[in-house]
């Protein structure tokens, strides 16, 4: 529990930088798919997108922003499904 408190303190102190990092990661991952289309490294894109969703969810939870918490937790779920699909564990 101490580690979580310490991590929350670090995120709180650096929340603006962490949010900007998450937003830039999201822009990069969707830009990569837009530019490369079917040649996109989908496992990388989904992993990267899920990491940014975790960062943005964490910030939204700390800020007690329900709308952005819901949106980004949703993206964590989408990212997990995307990673399963990219690795072949789920088929369409």
N, C-alpha and C positions, 0 to 999 in steps of 0.2 A: 504493500500500500504506500509505503514511503516513496518508492520509485515513481508511482503514478502521480503523487503530489508534486514531486520534483519535476517530472515531465510537464505537468500542467503549468507549473510556475515558469518553466522555460518557454513554453508555447505562449503563455499570457504576456511575458515580457517582450516576445518577438512576434506577436500576432500579425502585425501588418506585413512584415517581411515573409512570414510563412504563408499568409493568404495570397500575397503577390506571387510567390513561388508556385503555389497550387494553381493559380489562374494561368500563369505562363506555361505550366506543364500541360494543362488542359488544352490551351490554344495550340501548343506544339503537337500534341498527340492527334488532335482532329485535323490539323493542317497536314500532317504526314499522311493520313488516310486520304485526304482530299487530293493531295499531289500525286501519290503513288497508286491510288485505287487498289485493284486486286493484287498488286505486287507489294502491298504494305506488309510489314512484319507484324501481323495481327497479335501474336502473343505479347510482343514488346509493347505495342500500343495499348492493349487492354491492361497489362500489368502497370504501365506508366499511368494510365488513366485511373486505375484503382488506387494507386498511391496518392495521386492528387486529390481524389475524392475523400480518402481517409484524412489527409491534411486539412482539407476544407471543412469536413464534417467536425473534426476536433475543434477547429476555430469557431465554427458556428455554435457548437455545444457550449463552449466557454462563454461566448457572447450571448447565450440564451436566445438565439435567433431560430425560432421553430421552423420557419419556411426554408431557410438555407440548410438547416440540419436535415429536414426531410428530403430536400432535393439531393444533397450530397450523400446521404445514407442510401438513397435510392441508387445513385451512381455507383456506390460500392457494390451493391447487389448486381447491377448490370455488368460491372467489371468482372465480378467473380464468374458470372455466367459466360461472359466473353472469353475469359481465360480457359474455362472448361471446354468451350467450343473450339478455341484455337488449338488446344492440345489434343482434340479428338475424343475427349471423355463424353461429350454430348454431341449428338448429331441432330441436324435439322429435319 
